[in-house]
């Protein structure tokens, strides 16, 4: 009897450890950017999210400080967004121009370009 319980307990311990290490919280005023092996994987909303430990990394982006740094004008191919103390080239999801200082949310990262939409 004792020999059949040990593997089950070991499995339960491994699952609990996986969840404890992989459970991340994104605060209400943030979005999480999930990278898998260092490459963009997805954007997660505020709340609890489960990621694969040692494979995924969640970097929070403070939405209170996220705004257009340089006007996003798809026709002219311009636009920049600042977060993580870096300036990123950006484009609008809808294809519309977005004025500098406009509050935005990140939709996704395409390589090194940020795809954004107006917050609201």
N, CA, C and O of each residue as an XYZ file, in Angstrom:
480
protein
N       0.833     -1.206      0.000
C       0.000      0.000      0.000
C       0.868      1.256      0.000
O       0.598      2.191     -0.754
N       1.893      1.289      0.826
C       2.743      2.473      0.935
C       3.510      2.734     -0.357
O       3.795      3.887     -0.681
N       3.844      1.690     -1.091
C       4.597      1.873     -2.329
C       3.732      2.482     -3.430
O       4.271      3.138     -4.322
N       2.418      2.292     -3.404
C       1.558      2.869     -4.438
C       1.179      4.319     -4.122
O       0.766      5.052     -5.021
N       1.307      4.735     -2.892
C       0.969      6.102     -2.490
C       2.120      7.060     -2.818
O       1.874      8.214     -3.168
N       3.343      6.611     -2.711
C       4.511      7.478     -2.917
C       4.537      8.116     -4.306
O       4.765      9.323     -4.388
N       4.318      7.383     -5.407
C       4.324      8.025     -6.722
C       3.209      9.069     -6.884
O       3.405     10.099     -7.530
N       2.054      8.797     -6.299
C       0.936      9.744     -6.384
C       1.283     11.029     -5.627
O       1.026     12.128     -6.118
N       1.856     10.894     -4.453
C       2.259     12.069     -3.680
C       3.348     12.856     -4.400
O       3.335     14.086     -4.395
N       4.275     12.158     -5.009
C       5.334     12.810     -5.762
C       4.770     13.576     -6.958
O       5.212     14.689     -7.244
N       3.807     12.995     -7.648
C       3.155     13.656     -8.771
C       2.389     14.896     -8.310
O       2.461     15.944     -8.952
N       1.662     14.782     -7.208
C       0.932     15.930     -6.671
C       1.878     17.044     -6.253
O       1.579     18.221     -6.457
N       3.002     16.691     -5.676
C       3.998     17.674     -5.286
C       4.575     18.374     -6.524
O       4.770     19.589     -6.506
N       4.846     17.633     -7.580
C       5.379     18.215     -8.816
C       4.366     19.171     -9.459
O       4.749     20.238     -9.938
N       3.089     18.805     -9.474
C       2.043     19.671    -10.034
C       1.906     20.942     -9.193
O       1.799     22.037     -9.746
N       1.908     20.809     -7.878
C       1.804     21.973     -6.996
C       2.993     22.908     -7.191
O       2.822     24.127     -7.197
N       4.180     22.364     -7.349
C       5.373     23.175     -7.580
C       5.289     23.884     -8.928
O       5.643     25.059     -9.032
N       4.824     23.184     -9.957
C       4.660     23.769    -11.288
C       3.712     24.964    -11.239
O       4.007     26.016    -11.807
N       2.577     24.805    -10.562
C       1.594     25.878    -10.458
C       2.146     27.036     -9.619
O       1.967     28.200     -9.978
N       2.809     26.726     -8.518
C       3.351     27.775     -7.649
C       4.397     28.617     -8.368
O       4.440     29.832     -8.178
N       5.231     28.004     -9.181
C       6.277     28.736     -9.893
C       5.714     29.416    -11.141
O       6.195     30.483    -11.522
N       4.716     28.828    -11.777
C       4.199     29.349    -13.036
C       3.051     30.331    -12.924
O       2.664     30.934    -13.925
N       2.496     30.510    -11.742
C       1.371     31.424    -11.562
C       1.885     32.846    -11.381
O       2.647     33.114    -10.452
N       1.481     33.751    -12.247
C       1.930     35.142    -12.207
C       0.715     36.057    -12.090
O      -0.357     35.754    -12.615
N       0.891     37.171    -11.402
C      -0.185     38.145    -11.253
C       0.170     39.427    -12.000
O       1.252     39.988    -11.828
N      -0.763     39.872    -12.827
C      -0.637     41.145    -13.524
C      -1.601     42.097    -12.827
O      -2.794     41.810    -12.721
N      -1.088     43.225    -12.355
C      -1.911     44.177    -11.610
C      -2.940     44.835    -12.520
O      -2.827     44.804    -13.745
N      -3.946     45.429    -11.886
C      -5.086     45.994    -12.604
C      -4.687     47.049    -13.633
O      -5.325     47.158    -14.680
N      -3.656     47.816    -13.357
C      -3.252     48.893    -14.261
C      -2.115     48.472    -15.199
O      -1.378     49.314    -15.711
N      -1.983     47.151    -15.418
C      -0.898     46.651    -16.255
C      -1.412     45.677    -17.313
O      -2.523     45.154    -17.218
N      -0.579     45.452    -18.314
C      -0.731     44.353    -19.255
C       0.544     43.541    -19.137
O       1.602     44.093    -18.835
N       0.462     42.259    -19.367
C       1.656     41.425    -19.330
C       2.058     41.006    -20.730
O       1.222     40.570    -21.521
N       3.340     41.139    -21.034
C       3.872     40.664    -22.302
C       4.585     39.351    -22.001
O       5.569     39.331    -21.262
N       4.089     38.259    -22.571
C       4.679     36.946    -22.335
C       5.651     36.639    -23.466
O       5.293     36.694    -24.642
N       6.879     36.315    -23.094
C       7.853     35.874    -24.075
C       8.170     34.401    -23.809
O       8.289     33.973    -22.660
N       8.301     33.655    -24.868
C       8.654     32.239    -24.771
C      10.016     32.072    -25.433
O      10.177     32.335    -26.625
N      10.988     31.633    -24.648
C      12.377     31.526    -25.112
C      12.869     32.865    -25.667
O      13.640     32.897    -26.626
N      12.417     33.976    -25.056
C      12.882     35.299    -25.436
C      12.157     35.944    -26.598
O      12.450     37.091    -26.937
N      11.213     35.239    -27.223
C      10.459     35.799    -28.356
C       9.025     36.038    -27.923
O       8.481     35.297    -27.104
N       8.407     37.096    -28.485
C       7.026     37.424    -28.130
C       6.119     36.213    -28.331
O       6.189     35.524    -29.348
N       5.252     35.969    -27.317
C       4.290     34.876    -27.407
C       2.854     35.411    -27.384
O       2.051     35.083    -28.258
N       2.530     36.250    -26.364
C       1.177     36.802    -26.286
C       1.124     37.948    -25.286
O       2.057     38.172    -24.515
N       0.001     38.670    -25.318
C      -0.290     39.727    -24.354
C      -1.364     39.181    -23.416
O      -2.356     38.613    -23.872
N      -1.169     39.351    -22.112
C      -2.161     38.869    -21.146
C      -2.760     40.057    -20.397
O      -2.059     41.021    -20.091
N      -4.062     39.984    -20.104
C      -4.739     41.068    -19.391
C      -4.432     41.005    -17.894
O      -3.792     40.064    -17.426
N      -4.890     42.006    -17.151
C      -4.695     41.972    -15.697
C      -5.349     40.741    -15.073
O      -6.349     40.231    -15.578
N      -4.777     40.279    -13.982
C      -5.294     39.110    -13.272
C      -4.228     38.033    -13.160
O      -3.046     38.286    -13.393
N      -4.655     36.839    -12.802
C      -3.739     35.712    -12.684
C      -3.574     35.018    -14.028
O      -4.534     34.850    -14.780
N      -2.363     34.627    -14.310
C      -2.093     33.883    -15.538
C      -1.089     32.779    -15.224
O      -0.213     32.949    -14.376
N      -1.220     31.666    -15.902
C      -0.319     30.533    -15.704
C       0.611     30.435    -16.898
O       0.162     30.354    -18.042
N       1.907     30.441    -16.628
C       2.910     30.325    -17.691
C       3.762     29.089    -17.428
O       3.768     28.547    -16.323
N       4.468     28.660    -18.441
C       5.337     27.497    -18.313
C       6.631     27.944    -17.618
O       7.374     28.755    -18.170
N       6.906     27.429    -16.422
C       8.110     27.851    -15.703
C       9.386     27.551    -16.497
O       9.495     26.519    -17.159
N      10.339     28.472    -16.416
C      11.653     28.358    -17.046
C      11.606     28.440    -18.570
O      12.653     28.392    -19.217
N      10.412     28.563    -19.159
C      10.259     28.675    -20.606
C       9.679     30.050    -20.950
O      10.161     30.734    -21.853
N       8.635     30.437    -20.211
C       7.972     31.719    -20.429
C       8.436     32.740    -19.396
O       8.793     32.399    -18.268
N       8.420     34.010    -19.819
C       8.697     35.115    -18.917
C       7.599     36.151    -19.117
O       7.227     36.452    -20.251
N       7.075     36.699    -18.016
C       6.045     37.727    -18.090
C       6.664     39.051    -17.665
O       7.203     39.181    -16.565
N       6.574     40.037    -18.568
C       7.072     41.379    -18.252
C       5.873     42.313    -18.216
O       5.195     42.484    -19.229
N       5.600     42.924    -17.060
C       4.445     43.830    -16.969
C       4.732     45.173    -17.640
O       5.859     45.668    -17.625
N       3.687     45.743    -18.224
C       3.748     47.073    -18.819
C       2.727     47.926    -18.074
O       1.542     47.593    -18.042
N       3.177     49.012    -17.483
C       2.312     49.911    -16.722
C       1.497     50.761    -17.691
O       2.050     51.600    -18.403
N       0.177     50.544    -17.719
C      -0.679     51.256    -18.665
C      -0.824     52.730    -18.322
O      -1.143     53.534    -19.197
N      -0.595     53.105    -17.056
C      -0.684     54.523    -16.681
C       0.416     55.324    -17.361
O       0.248     56.517    -17.611
N       1.514     54.696    -17.657
C       2.644     55.387    -18.260
C       2.777     55.087    -19.751
O       3.714     55.564    -20.391
N       1.862     54.310    -20.309
C       1.955     53.906    -21.706
C       1.182     54.883    -22.586
O      -0.042     54.971    -22.494
N       1.881     55.600    -23.419
C       1.252     56.544    -24.338
C       2.135     56.668    -25.570
O       3.296     56.260    -25.574
N       1.558     57.234    -26.600
C       2.286     57.420    -27.847
C       3.353     58.495    -27.642
O       3.055     59.600    -27.190
N       4.577     58.165    -27.973
C       5.689     59.103    -27.835
C       5.804     59.978    -29.086
O       5.995     61.190    -28.986
N       5.687     59.369    -30.244
C       5.744     60.090    -31.520
C       4.513     59.682    -32.308
O       4.195     58.495    -32.380
N       3.816     60.640    -32.898
C       2.561     60.378    -33.627
C       2.674     59.127    -34.500
O       3.626     58.965    -35.263
N       1.681     58.250    -34.367
C       1.618     57.045    -35.198
C       0.829     57.388    -36.450
O      -0.370     57.659    -36.387
N       1.502     57.373    -37.572
C       0.889     57.689    -38.853
C       1.266     56.585    -39.839
O       2.342     56.633    -40.435
N       0.387     55.585    -40.019
C       0.712     54.461    -40.899
C       1.058     54.871    -42.330
O       1.878     54.222    -42.979
N       0.446     55.930    -42.819
C       0.718     56.368    -44.187
C       2.167     56.843    -44.331
O       2.809     56.616    -45.356
N       2.665     57.501    -43.290
C       4.039     58.010    -43.326
C       5.038     56.991    -42.776
O       6.250     57.182    -42.886
N       4.532     55.917    -42.188
C       5.412     54.892    -41.626
C       6.131     55.350    -40.365
O       7.247     54.910    -40.088
N       5.492     56.235    -39.599
C       6.112     56.727    -38.371
C       5.300     56.330    -37.161
O       4.131     55.959    -37.271
N       5.928     56.411    -36.009
C       5.252     56.166    -34.741
C       6.171     55.469    -33.770
O       6.892     54.538    -34.130
N       6.138     55.931    -32.526
C       6.959     55.312    -31.484
C       6.181     55.288    -30.184
O       5.398     56.191    -29.890
N       6.413     54.231    -29.406
C       5.802     54.043    -28.096
C       6.926     53.793    -27.104
O       7.907     53.125    -27.432
N       6.792     54.328    -25.883
C       7.822     54.122    -24.864
C       7.266     53.248    -23.742
O       6.242     53.572    -23.140
N       7.953     52.134    -23.469
C       7.716     51.323    -22.277
C       8.971     50.529    -21.981
O       9.824     50.349    -22.850
N       9.080     50.053    -20.748
C      10.290     49.406    -20.237
C      11.496     50.322    -20.432
O      12.618     49.857    -20.628
N      11.246     51.631    -20.377
C      12.286     52.650    -20.543
C      13.004     52.534    -21.890
O      14.183     52.869    -22.005
N      12.294     52.064    -22.889
C      12.833     51.974    -24.243
C      11.817     52.567    -25.212
O      10.619     52.577    -24.931
N      12.284     53.052    -26.330
C      11.417     53.572    -27.375
C      11.276     52.488    -28.454
O      12.272     51.968    -28.955
N      10.029     52.157    -28.803
C       9.742     51.082    -29.756
C       9.010     51.636    -30.977
O       8.135     52.488    -30.824
N       9.344     51.174    -32.186
C       8.535     51.547    -33.347
C       7.139     50.949    -33.199
O       6.992     49.813    -32.748
N       6.119     51.710    -33.577
C       4.749     51.268    -33.353
C       3.882     51.532    -34.559
O       4.168     52.409    -35.375
N       2.816     50.757    -34.660
C       1.800     50.968    -35.691
C       0.430     50.735    -35.065
O       0.310     50.052    -34.048
N      -0.585     51.301    -35.672
C      -1.948     51.227    -35.170
C      -2.639     49.967    -35.692
O      -2.494     49.617    -36.864
N      -3.382     49.294    -34.832
C      -4.125     48.091    -35.219
C      -5.151     48.414    -36.301
O      -5.314     47.660    -37.260
N      -5.837     49.537    -36.139
C      -6.900     49.907    -37.086
C      -6.366     50.565    -38.348
O      -7.096     50.722    -39.327
N      -5.089     50.953    -38.329
C      -4.526     51.645    -39.477
C      -4.733     53.145    -39.421
O      -4.301     53.868    -40.318
N      -5.403     53.627    -38.353
C      -5.642     55.060    -38.185
C      -4.434     55.717    -37.536
O      -3.651     55.060    -36.850
N      -4.290     57.017    -37.757
C      -3.243     57.786    -37.088
C      -3.629     57.969    -35.620
O      -4.807     58.116    -35.297
N      -2.639     57.958    -34.740
C      -2.861     58.170    -33.310
C      -1.936     59.292    -32.867
O      -0.724     59.221    -33.070
N      -2.504     60.323    -32.265
C      -1.733     61.494    -31.857
C      -0.812     61.189    -30.685
O      -1.082     60.297    -29.880
N       0.276     61.939    -30.602
C       1.209     61.803    -29.480
C       0.472     62.110    -28.182
O      -0.370     63.007    -28.141
N       0.785     61.371    -27.126
C       0.171     61.559    -25.822
C      -1.124     60.796    -25.630
O      -1.662     60.778    -24.523
N      -1.641     60.167    -26.671
C      -2.889     59.400    -26.576
C      -2.662     58.128    -25.770
O      -1.716     57.391    -26.049
N      -3.521     57.846    -24.757
C      -3.401     56.576    -24.031
C      -3.705     55.402    -24.961
O      -4.648     55.450    -25.750
N      -2.899     54.357    -24.857
C      -3.042     53.204    -25.743
C      -2.921     51.912    -24.954
O      -2.573     51.924    -23.773
N      -3.206     50.813    -25.607
C      -2.933     49.484    -25.056
C      -2.186     48.693    -26.112
O      -2.368     48.899    -27.312
N      -1.345     47.788    -25.646
C      -0.574     46.954    -26.565
C      -1.450     45.788    -27.012
O      -2.080     45.125    -26.189
N      -1.484     45.548    -28.301
C      -2.223     44.417    -28.846
C      -1.270     43.238    -29.050
O      -1.576     42.112    -28.658
N      -0.121     43.499    -29.660
C       0.872     42.446    -29.847
C       2.199     43.070    -30.260
O       2.276     44.255    -30.582
N       3.218     42.262    -30.244
C       4.529     42.668    -30.747
C       4.805     41.856    -31.998
O       4.703     40.629    -31.981
N       5.153     42.530    -33.077
C       5.568     41.855    -34.307
C       7.056     42.073    -34.466
O       7.487     43.128    -34.932
N       7.836     41.094    -34.088
C       9.284     41.279    -34.115
C       9.661     42.370    -33.143
O       9.483     42.215    -31.935
N      10.175     43.464    -33.647
C      10.527     44.592    -32.795
C       9.532     45.743    -32.933
O       9.798     46.842    -32.445
N       8.395     45.515    -33.587
C       7.390     46.567    -33.754
C       6.200     46.282    -32.852
O       5.768     45.137    -32.716
N       5.673     47.340    -32.234
C       4.531     47.232    -31.321
C       3.261     47.560    -32.090
O       3.186     48.593    -32.755
N       2.269     46.691    -32.001
C       0.953     46.949    -32.588
C       0.067     47.421    -31.439
O      -0.106     46.709    -30.450
N      -0.498     48.631    -31.574
C      -1.267     49.230    -30.487
C      -2.672     49.594    -30.940
O      -2.970     49.633    -32.134
N      -3.528     49.858    -29.960
C      -4.881     50.322    -30.197
C      -5.173     51.371    -29.144
O      -4.556     51.373    -28.079
N      -6.105     52.259    -29.430
C      -6.458     53.275    -28.449
C      -7.070     52.610    -27.228
O      -7.875     51.687    -27.354
N      -6.685     53.085    -26.035
C      -7.244     52.546    -24.791
C      -8.684     53.020    -24.669
O      -9.049     54.109    -25.114
N      -9.469     52.180    -24.063
C     -10.839     52.645    -23.879
C     -11.739     51.529    -23.804
O     -12.946     51.717    -23.649
